[in-house]
Amino acid sequence: MKVYEKIAAVTAELSRIGIAKDSKNAQQGYAFRGIDQVYGALSPLLSKHGLCILPRVKERTVLERQTKSGGALFYTTLLVEFDFVAAEDGSKHTV
């Protein structure tokens, strides 16, 4: 099954290049990695190694609550599975 080789290859390269904490939270002042930085680092590695990540929503719940000012506030929770699929042989690992 090639999927585990592909995951290991992407992980190895990502550990070498890393993802810097270039974004800063203005209120609490801590540094963090933004989702765009993560996608930007992962995308070329996934492509290079022939690894696809396919999300699947298993469950979705939405709660509507009222804000202090009387407006609507929506809480959405998703239960998601991700298939890691090796393009080379179609093997997959689900998380």
SULZI-V228904 format. One record per residue. RES is the residue in one letter. SS is DSSP state (helix for helix, strand for strand, loop for the rest). PHI is phi in radians with two decimals (none if undefined). OMEGA is omega in whole degrees, 0 to 359 (* if undefined). Layout:
BEGIN
RES:SS:PHI:OMEGA / RES:SS:PHI:OMEGA
END
This chain:
BEGIN
M:loop:none:185 / K:loop:-1.34:185 / V:helix:-1.01:181 / Y:helix:-1.26:175 / E:helix:-1.12:181 / K:helix:-1.17:178 / I:helix:-1.06:180 / A:helix:-1.12:180 / A:helix:-1.16:178 / V:helix:-1.11:180 / T:helix:-1.07:180 / A:helix:-1.09:180 / E:helix:-1.18:180 / L:helix:-1.13:179 / S:helix:-1.19:178 / R:helix:-1.31:184 / I:helix:-1.50:180 / G:loop:1.16:174 / I:loop:-2.30:183 / A:loop:-1.21:174 / K:loop:-1.53:185 / D:loop:-1.58:180 / S:strand:-1.66:182 / K:strand:-2.29:175 / N:loop:-1.33:185 / A:loop:-1.21:185 / Q:loop:-1.35:182 / Q:loop:-1.69:174 / G:loop:1.39:180 / Y:loop:-1.71:178 / A:strand:-1.52:179 / F:strand:-2.64:174 / R:loop:-1.67:178 / G:loop:-1.44:181 / I:helix:-1.07:178 / D:helix:-1.13:176 / Q:helix:-1.15:180 / V:helix:-1.12:178 / Y:helix:-1.05:181 / G:helix:-1.10:179 / A:helix:-1.39:184 / L:helix:-1.34:187 / S:helix:-0.93:180 / P:helix:-1.16:180 / L:helix:-1.26:177 / L:helix:-1.08:179 / S:helix:-1.12:181 / K:helix:-1.02:185 / H:helix:-1.69:177 / G:loop:1.16:180 / L:strand:-2.08:179 / C:strand:-1.91:174 / I:strand:-2.04:184 / L:strand:-2.01:179 / P:strand:-1.42:178 / R:strand:-2.50:179 / V:strand:-1.41:181 / K:strand:-1.59:184 / E:strand:-2.70:179 / R:strand:-2.42:176 / T:strand:-2.22:179 / V:strand:-2.25:175 / L:strand:-2.02:176 / E:strand:-1.81:178 / R:strand:-2.24:180 / Q:strand:-1.76:177 / T:loop:-1.37:178 / K:loop:-1.02:182 / S:loop:-1.54:176 / G:loop:1.65:179 / G:loop:-1.40:180 / A:strand:-1.66:177 / L:strand:-2.28:184 / F:strand:-1.94:174 / Y:strand:-1.89:179 / T:strand:-2.00:179 / T:strand:-2.11:179 / L:strand:-2.06:168 / L:strand:-1.84:189 / V:strand:-2.20:169 / E:strand:-1.94:177 / F:strand:-2.10:173 / D:strand:-1.68:171 / F:strand:-1.62:186 / V:strand:-2.12:175 / A:strand:-1.47:181 / A:loop:-1.11:185 / E:loop:-1.13:184 / D:loop:-2.28:178 / G:loop:1.36:179 / S:loop:-1.18:183 / K:strand:-2.47:174 / H:strand:-2.33:182 / T:strand:-1.84:176 / V:loop:-2.23:*
END
